[in-house]
Amino acid sequence: MNFPRRQQGFTLVEIAIVLVIIGLMIGGVLKGQEMITNAKVSRVENDYKGVSAAILAYQDRYGVLPGDDPAAATRFAGTWSGADNGNGNGVIAGAWNSTVNSDESRKIWKHLRGAGFIKGPVDNTAASYLQPSHAFGGLIGFEQNIYNLSGHVLVFGALPGNIGQILEARGDNGNPSSGSIQASGAQTSYNINANYNIAFRF
């Protein structure tokens, strides 16, 4: 005698267990992404502190700003030429994201590398002058008197808007067009779907 086959399936308890496991996995992924983002934000803050400290230490040691140093070519080991010297006028000329090695805003990085304050080659290749990059992949540059900021300014290029919000909340007044942290454009808030060049005065 043939008996009808019993259909196999999951019980409600089994389905509930699977849903709990999936929920835990999704929660773990989201928490992991949050931890990675927080670590990157901390790296941006540390880069700001480290680079600004290196610039001020260079100025304290040699009496001139890196990039503007008229005697850099004779101070350090490596490959140098007279064209690597600054003009010593107290101003670092050039845009923060310049690609022209003769701009003082590019020379600043070779001077800092020559002095041993940051890592990188000290030769006649473009890598000696290249701006370092930050945790989100954009460039870190130096410019004076950019946006509404006066004096020495470090710019972190192409930072996501949500990161700008975090940096503002941690270190400034929350408004990207005022205070000591300012973003490209004249907006009063960050669009989390946009990228910004964010400047820090030191």
N, C-alpha and C positions, 0 to 999 in steps of 0.2 A: 504494500500500500504506500502510495506517495503522499507525503505531507507537504502542504504549501511552505515554501521557503520564507523564513522570517526576514524581513528587511532589516539591514544593519544601518545604524546611524549613531550620531553623537547624542549623549544625554545632555540635559541642561547643565549639569555640573561640569561636564567636560568642556562645553562651550564657554561657560563662565571662566574656567581656568585659562583657556586659550586667550580670551579677551583680556584677562588680568595680565597675562604674560605680554601680550602685544602692547597694552597700556604702559607697562613698566619699561619695555624696550623703547617706545616713543619718548617717554619721560627721560630716559637715560640719554637718548640722542640729543634732545632739546637742552638738557642740562650740560651735556658735553659741549654743544655749540656755544652756550652762554659762557662757559669757562674759557673756551678758546678766544671768544671776543674780549672778555675781561683781560686775559693775558696780553692780547694785542694792544689794547688800550693802555695797559701799564707799560708796555714796551715803547709806545709813542711818547708817553710822559717821561720815561727814562731817557729816551733819545733826546728829547728837548733839554732835559737837565744836563745830560752828558755833553752835548754839542755846545750849549751855551757856556758851560763851565770850561770847556776846552778853549773857546774863543777868549774868554776873560783871563784864563791862565796864560795864554800866549801873550796877550796884551800886558799882563803883569810882569811876565818874564822878560820880554824884549822891548817893552815900552811903545809898541805899535800894534795895530790890529793886523791879524793874519789877512792876507790878500792885499793889504795896503803897505806891507813891509818892504821898504826900498833896499833892504840888504838880505832878503831871504835866500838869494842864489849863492851867497857866501857863508850862510849859517849852517847848512845841513848837508849830510851825505846824500848821494843819489845823483841823478842827471838834471842839471839846472842850466839856465842861460839867463842873460840879463833881462830878457823879455818876461821872465817869471817874477821879477820884482814888481812891487806896487809903486805908486808915486809918492807915498808918504804924506798925503794931504789930510789924513784923518778921516777920510770918507771911503767906503768900499763901494765903488761904482759898479753898475750892472744889475741886470734882473736876476732874481733868485733862481730862475729856471733857464738861465743863459746856456747856450751851447758853444759859446765863443771862448776859447781858452785864454785869450788876452784880456777878458773882462776880469776885474778884481773879484767879482762875486763867484768866479770859477777858480781863480788863483787861491782863494781862501782855503780851498780843500787841499791843494798841494802843499801850502804852507803848514797846515795842521798835520798833514801826513809826514812832512819832513821833520817837524818837531816831535813826532811820535805821539801826538795827542789822539789821533784816530788812525785806524789801520788802512793800508792800501799802498799801491806802488808809488815810488818817487822817481819818475823817469820822464821821458819826453812823449809818452803815449797819452791819449785822451783820458785813460783811466785814472791818471794822476790828478786830473782836474774835476773828475766827475763827481757830482753831488751824490751823497749816500742815499739809500732808499730806506723807507720805514716799513713797519710791519704789515701795512695794507698795500704795499707795492709801489707807492708814489715816491717822488723825490723829496728830499729835505734840502732847502736852499736858504741862503742868507740875502736879505735886502734891507736897505735902510729906508725908512719913511714910506711904508707901503700901507695901502688902505687908509684907515684913519689913525694909524699908529706912527709915532715918531721914534727916531733912534734905531737901535739894533733890533732886528726882527728875524725870527726863524719861521720859514714857511714850510708846511707839510702839505704836499700836493695830493690831490685826488683822494681826500678822505671822505668816506660815506657820511651822509647827513646824520644818521643815527649815532655815529661815532662823534661827530661834532656836538651833538646834544649832550653826550656823556662828558666830553672834555669841558664844555661850558659849565655843566652842573658841578663838576669837580673843582674847576679852577677859576671860574669867572662869574659874570652876572647873568648868564643865560641868553644874552642878546648878541647875535653874531656881528652886529654893526657897531658895537661899543665895548668898552672895557679893554683888558689886556690880551684877550683872545678874540680875533676877528676873522670873518670868512669873506671870500670873494663874493662880490655882489652887494647890494644894499638892503637885503631882506632883514627882517627882525626875528625870523625863526628859520630853522633848518627843515628842508624837505628830505625826509628819510630815503626817498628814491633818487636823490641827486648826489653828486660828488662835489666837494668844495676844496679849494685851496685855503687852508686855515693857518693864520699867522699868529705867532706868539711873541709878545714883546718881552725882552729881558734886560 
